[in-house]
Amino acid sequence: MRITMAHGSGGHATSELISSLFAKAFSNPILSRMEDSAVVEGSGRIAVTTDSFVVTPLTFAGGDIGRLSVCGTVNDLLMSGAVPKYLTCGFILEEGADIGELESIVHSMAQTAKEAGVQIVAGDTKVVEGNGGLYINTAGVGFVPEGICISSSSCQEGDAVLVSGTLGDHHAAILSARMGIENTISSDCAPLGEMVSKMQQAGIELHALRDVTRGGLATVLGEFARASHCCVELEEQAIPVSDQVRGFCGILGLDPLYMGNEGKLVAVLPQEQAEQALELIRSSNYGEHAAIIGKISHQEADAVLLHTPIGGTRVLGELYGEGLPRIC
């Protein structure tokens, strides 16, 4: 069975699609009210984010657009120190979309929301002309605990820079699928709540956090350097990259420092807390390959420097050009 324009008409076909698929998969007391807006418990400070997901292919090694949409939204909230609570989701379905594939994506989305500890409390569905494509728009709300103030402008001289795992996995998995390259590379698509929660509960003083998505690590750290008017110094040997991704990059001439991820974060925090934070991340889901990769200094303002194993230094600029389109 496939999506038809009738599924976007607001009539019986729309109601049937919502009740038999979305409402069933995302069932919770708030969504089940089926009101025009969801009324939820509030907090003194909230974090709000929104994102749209257009990845192709829709399903790839390690995930699909449904899992990706939840992880991407939840991780954005986490990077501000918020505890994610509620999501909304809007589905834009092209005529001809396969309902079996849609059902699989919706169930993947529901399972990931459960893993991340969030509820999908409102949604929308539209059908447009097309060739069977599918797009998801999300919004996310989280509550920010008192005393939490995490910002890319808060990096301080002497801070340590940590990354939660290997770089480039999602980018390589998507590109492999598009090019028909057979390998064992899987997307790192994952919610990062456990490692952030453990660091907060342990009293780690998190100065800056960011999930390493489009543009890669070099681009994110460039944003930190400019916002804090500091220098980020990295040790190339310390940066984790899997053998499979390193080989993939060698064949295609790619740089893992500029490749997108969907389940990695970079953290800037006091040097004296770096080892404790590292152990907390490594003991969390998806953090087993975490590493301390550098420090914050004032050697050169607004710059990211990569120190190579042979004693050289490379200046890392931000990503220029298109990169890989429709990666998330």
Summary of the structure (lengths in Angstrom):
residues: 328
radius of gyration: 20.6
end to end distance: 26.4
largest distance: 68.1
contacts: 1135
relative contact order: 0.17
helix: 35%
strand: 24%
